[in-house]
Amino acid sequence: MNKPNLSIILPAKNEADGLKSFLPRLRKQYPDAEIIVVNDGSTDNTAEVCLSNGVFVVTHPYSMGNGAAIKSGARHASGEILVFMDADGQHQPEDIPRLLTHIHNGYDMAVGARDGDSQASKARGFGNALYNRLASYMTGHTVKDLTSGFRAARAEKFREFLHLLPNGFSYPTTCTMAFFRSGYSVVYEPITAPKRIGKSHLNITKDGFRFLLIIFKIGTLHSPLKLFLPISLSFFALGMAYYLNTLISVGRFTNMSALLLSTSVLIFLIGLVSEQITSLIYNQGNTATPLPLGGKIAEDACDERAPHTAQPVA
């Protein structure tokens, strides 16, 4: 049996209601695609709904997080192109061809960028806009939707970063910035996402703070000097201003001025060393043996392989 060229992966936690209507639409749009639903510890009949619609189900024995579900799905997928979608009905199967067109035209990853009307709330829209601007600064590229979970990517390139992806809700953040850092091409396709079916599992306060932390964590991995240099310059400017003030008022160079200027130098040197370490890490990654196109990843190649049970459909 020939392997499918396309694998569609849907992480799902208690999404039975949405999947009842979504899976038939998805199967109708792509009858020959491999559809994998990762049942992330659902307590409803998510697994039964998936099996009744003839899709492959990977079941986590307990909830491990959205990112963990994405990693499990990517490891089981056999297609050369991976499409990731939410199982809550926000992403439309009819939009998949627009992402795939970019992949076929040579891009390594295509991301569905939600418009302003697709944000769940004004607060979340403002937060996403802030994340986009910070990520754009870190990467040097325009990031139109950092947190969109609707994306298509070449399988062998996506799997290079499985070890970097967190188990929580911020896998799109890490994935996007890792692609940019590795010099892989990313394109954004405008989409409109309708209101989700069911209750959101995202906590805007708790997970919003986590998103912000991950931006800075990946920023230090992506381009540390862009993070450390402004901080260093701020301390340097503050030290010089304090020195000029004390020089005029008391006519001497104070210990506080020395502390501020020394701190600016130390921060700059930390950023410089981090930049070199980052370059070495990615150079090693580029010289590593590439993963095969399609097929399942070998057990010993997945250091963070999550326990699960697979339930194929006959």
C-alpha positions as CSV (number, residue, x, y, z in Angstrom):
1,M,0.0,0.0,0.0
2,N,1.4,3.4,-1.0
3,K,1.9,5.9,1.8
4,P,-0.2,9.1,1.7
5,N,1.5,12.3,0.7
6,L,-0.6,14.2,3.2
7,S,-1.1,13.6,6.9
8,I,-3.6,15.8,8.8
9,I,-3.1,15.9,12.5
10,L,-5.7,17.1,15.0
11,P,-5.0,17.2,18.8
12,A,-8.2,16.7,20.7
13,K,-9.3,16.9,24.3
14,N,-13.0,16.4,24.9
15,E,-13.9,17.6,21.4
16,A,-16.5,14.9,20.5
17,D,-19.2,17.5,19.7
18,G,-17.1,19.4,17.3
19,L,-15.6,16.3,15.6
20,K,-19.0,14.8,14.8
21,S,-19.5,17.5,12.2
22,F,-15.9,18.4,11.4
23,L,-14.5,14.9,10.5
24,P,-17.0,14.2,7.8
25,R,-16.2,17.6,6.2
26,L,-12.5,16.9,6.4
27,R,-12.8,13.4,5.0
28,K,-14.9,14.7,2.1
29,Q,-12.3,17.3,1.3
30,Y,-9.4,14.9,1.5
31,P,-10.6,11.3,1.0
32,D,-7.1,9.9,0.5
33,A,-5.3,11.8,3.2
34,E,-4.1,10.2,6.4
35,I,-6.1,11.7,9.2
36,I,-4.7,11.3,12.7
37,V,-6.6,12.5,15.8
38,V,-4.6,12.5,19.0
39,N,-7.0,11.9,21.9
40,D,-5.3,13.7,24.7
41,G,-6.8,12.1,27.7
42,S,-10.4,12.9,26.8
43,T,-13.2,11.9,29.2
44,D,-16.0,12.1,26.6
45,N,-16.5,9.9,23.6
46,T,-13.9,11.6,21.4
47,A,-12.2,8.3,20.5
48,E,-15.5,6.6,19.5
49,V,-16.5,9.5,17.3
50,C,-13.1,9.4,15.5
51,L,-13.2,5.7,15.0
52,S,-16.7,5.8,13.6
53,N,-15.4,8.3,11.0
54,G,-12.6,6.0,9.9
55,V,-9.6,8.0,11.1
56,F,-6.5,6.9,12.9
57,V,-6.6,7.6,16.7
58,V,-3.6,7.9,19.0
59,T,-4.7,7.9,22.6
60,H,-2.8,9.4,25.5
61,P,-3.7,7.7,28.8
62,Y,-4.0,11.1,30.5
63,S,-3.9,14.7,29.3
64,M,-0.3,15.7,28.3
65,G,-1.0,19.0,26.6
66,N,-1.6,20.3,23.1
67,G,2.1,20.3,22.2
68,A,2.5,16.7,23.4
69,A,-0.4,15.7,21.2
70,I,1.2,17.5,18.2
71,K,4.4,15.6,18.8
72,S,2.6,12.2,19.0
73,G,0.8,12.9,15.8
74,A,3.9,14.0,14.0
75,R,5.7,10.8,15.1
76,H,2.9,8.6,13.8
77,A,2.3,10.4,10.5
78,S,3.6,8.8,7.3
79,G,2.9,11.7,4.9
80,E,5.6,13.9,3.4
81,I,3.5,17.0,4.3
82,L,1.9,17.5,7.7
83,V,-1.2,19.7,8.2
84,F,-2.0,20.7,11.8
85,M,-5.5,21.8,12.7
86,D,-7.6,22.3,15.9
87,A,-10.4,19.9,16.4
88,D,-12.8,22.5,17.7
89,G,-14.2,23.6,14.3
90,Q,-12.2,26.9,14.2
91,H,-10.1,25.8,11.2
92,Q,-11.8,25.1,7.9
93,P,-11.0,22.1,5.7
94,E,-11.7,24.3,2.7
95,D,-8.6,26.5,3.6
96,I,-6.2,23.6,3.5
97,P,-5.6,23.8,-0.3
98,R,-4.4,27.4,0.1
99,L,-1.7,26.3,2.6
100,L,-0.7,23.4,0.4
101,T,-0.3,25.6,-2.6
102,H,2.5,27.5,-0.8
103,I,4.2,24.2,0.2
104,H,4.0,23.0,-3.4
105,N,5.5,26.4,-4.5
106,G,8.6,25.8,-2.4
107,Y,7.8,27.1,1.1
108,D,8.8,24.9,4.0
109,M,5.9,26.0,6.2
110,A,2.6,27.8,5.6
111,V,0.6,29.3,8.5
112,G,-3.0,30.3,8.5
113,A,-3.0,33.9,9.8
114,R,-6.3,34.8,11.5
115,D,-7.9,38.2,10.8
116,G,-9.1,40.6,13.6
117,D,-12.6,39.2,13.5
118,S,-11.3,35.7,14.3
119,Q,-9.9,36.6,17.7
120,A,-11.8,35.1,20.7
121,S,-11.7,38.5,22.5
122,K,-10.2,41.9,22.4
123,A,-7.8,41.0,25.2
124,R,-6.6,38.0,23.3
125,G,-6.3,39.9,20.1
126,F,-4.2,42.5,21.8
127,G,-2.0,39.8,23.4
128,N,-1.5,38.1,20.0
129,A,-0.5,41.4,18.4
130,L,2.1,42.0,21.1
131,Y,3.5,38.5,20.6
132,N,3.7,39.0,16.9
133,R,5.6,42.2,17.3
134,L,8.1,40.7,19.7
135,A,8.6,37.7,17.6
136,S,9.1,39.8,14.5
137,Y,11.8,41.8,16.3
138,M,13.5,38.6,17.5
139,T,13.5,36.8,14.1
140,G,13.9,39.8,11.8
141,H,10.9,38.6,9.8
142,T,7.3,39.7,9.8
143,V,5.3,37.3,12.0
144,K,1.6,37.8,11.3
145,D,0.2,35.1,13.6
146,L,2.6,33.6,16.1
147,T,0.1,31.4,17.9
148,S,-1.9,30.0,15.0
149,G,-2.3,26.2,15.3
150,F,-3.4,25.9,11.6
151,R,-0.3,25.2,9.6
152,A,1.2,23.0,6.9
153,A,4.9,22.0,6.9
154,R,7.3,19.6,5.3
155,A,7.5,16.6,7.6
156,E,11.2,16.1,7.6
157,K,11.8,19.7,8.6
158,F,9.1,19.9,11.2
159,R,10.5,16.8,12.9
160,E,13.9,18.4,13.3
161,F,12.4,20.6,16.1
162,L,10.3,18.0,18.0
163,H,12.7,18.0,20.9
164,L,12.2,21.8,21.2
165,L,8.5,21.8,21.2
166,P,6.9,22.3,24.7
167,N,4.1,20.0,25.8
168,G,1.7,22.9,26.5
169,F,-0.2,25.3,24.3
170,S,2.7,27.2,22.8
171,Y,4.0,24.8,20.2
172,P,3.2,27.2,17.3
173,T,5.5,29.8,18.9
174,T,8.4,27.5,19.2
175,C,7.9,26.0,15.8
176,T,7.7,29.3,14.0
177,M,10.8,30.8,15.6
178,A,12.8,27.6,15.1
179,F,11.9,27.6,11.4
180,F,13.0,31.2,11.0
181,R,16.3,30.6,12.9
182,S,17.1,27.6,10.7
183,G,16.6,29.6,7.6
184,Y,13.5,27.7,6.5
185,S,11.0,29.6,4.5
186,V,7.7,30.5,6.2
187,V,4.6,32.2,4.6
188,Y,1.3,33.4,6.0
189,E,-2.0,32.9,4.4
190,P,-4.9,35.0,5.7
191,I,-7.9,33.0,7.0
192,T,-11.1,33.6,8.9
193,A,-11.7,31.3,11.9
194,P,-15.3,31.0,13.1
195,K,-16.2,30.6,16.8
196,R,-15.0,27.4,18.3
197,I,-17.4,24.5,19.2
198,G,-17.2,23.7,22.9
199,K,-15.2,25.3,25.7
200,S,-11.7,26.6,25.3
201,H,-8.9,24.9,27.2
202,L,-6.7,28.1,27.1
203,N,-6.4,30.3,30.1
204,I,-5.6,33.8,28.9
205,T,-3.8,34.9,32.0
206,K,-1.8,31.8,32.8
207,D,-1.0,30.7,29.2
208,G,-0.5,34.3,28.1
209,F,2.3,34.6,30.6
210,R,3.7,31.3,29.4
211,F,3.6,32.5,25.8
212,L,5.6,35.6,26.8
213,L,8.2,33.5,28.6
214,I,8.6,31.2,25.6
215,I,9.1,34.1,23.2
216,F,12.1,35.2,25.3
217,K,13.3,31.6,25.8
218,I,13.2,31.0,22.0
219,G,14.5,34.5,21.5
220,T,17.7,33.6,23.4
221,L,18.0,30.5,21.2
222,H,17.2,32.4,18.0
223,S,19.2,35.6,18.3
224,P,20.4,36.2,21.9
225,L,22.1,39.5,21.0
226,K,18.8,41.0,20.0
227,L,17.6,40.4,23.5
228,F,20.8,41.1,25.5
229,L,22.1,44.1,23.5
230,P,19.2,46.5,24.3
231,I,19.4,45.6,27.9
232,S,23.2,46.2,27.9
233,L,22.8,49.6,26.2
234,S,20.1,50.6,28.7
235,F,22.4,49.9,31.6
236,F,25.3,51.7,29.8
237,A,23.1,54.8,29.1
238,L,21.9,54.8,32.7
239,G,25.5,54.5,34.0
240,M,26.7,57.3,31.8
241,A,23.8,59.5,32.8
242,Y,24.5,58.8,36.5
243,Y,28.2,59.5,36.0
244,L,27.6,62.9,34.3
245,N,25.1,63.8,37.1
246,T,27.6,63.0,39.9
247,L,30.5,64.6,38.0
248,I,28.6,67.9,37.8
249,S,27.2,67.7,41.4
250,V,30.0,66.2,43.4
251,G,32.9,66.2,40.9
252,R,33.7,62.5,41.1
253,F,33.1,59.0,39.6
254,T,30.9,57.0,42.0
255,N,30.6,53.3,42.8
256,M,27.0,53.3,41.4
257,S,28.3,54.5,38.1
258,A,30.9,51.8,38.0
259,L,28.3,49.1,38.9
260,L,26.0,50.2,36.1
261,L,28.7,50.3,33.5
262,S,30.2,47.0,34.6
263,T,26.7,45.4,34.5
264,S,26.3,46.6,30.9
265,V,29.6,45.0,29.9
266,L,28.7,41.7,31.6
267,I,25.3,41.6,29.9
268,F,26.8,42.2,26.5
269,L,29.4,39.5,27.0
270,I,26.7,37.0,28.1
271,G,24.8,37.8,24.9
272,L,27.9,37.4,22.8
273,V,28.6,34.0,24.3
274,S,25.0,33.0,23.9
275,E,25.1,34.0,20.2
276,Q,28.1,31.7,19.6
277,I,26.5,28.8,21.5
278,T,23.3,29.2,19.4
279,S,25.3,29.2,16.2
280,L,27.1,26.0,17.2
281,I,23.8,24.3,18.1
282,Y,22.2,25.1,14.8
283,N,25.3,24.2,12.8
284,Q,25.3,20.8,14.4
285,G,21.7,20.4,13.6
286,N,22.3,21.3,9.9
287,T,25.0,18.6,9.6
288,A,22.9,15.9,11.2
289,T,21.6,13.1,9.2
290,P,18.2,14.2,7.8
291,L,15.1,12.3,8.8
292,P,13.5,10.2,6.1
293,L,10.5,11.7,4.2
294,G,7.4,10.1,5.6
295,G,7.4,6.9,7.7
296,K,7.3,6.6,11.4
297,I,10.2,7.9,13.5
298,A,12.3,5.1,15.1
299,E,11.8,4.6,18.8
300,D,15.4,5.5,19.6
301,A,15.2,8.7,17.6
302,C,12.4,10.1,19.9
303,D,13.9,11.0,23.2
304,E,10.7,12.6,24.5
305,R,8.3,10.0,23.1
306,A,5.1,10.2,25.1
307,P,3.3,6.9,26.1
308,H,0.2,6.3,24.1
309,T,-1.8,3.6,22.5
310,A,-2.6,3.6,18.8
311,Q,-5.9,2.5,17.5
312,P,-5.9,2.0,13.7
313,V,-9.0,1.5,11.8
314,A,-9.3,-1.7,9.9
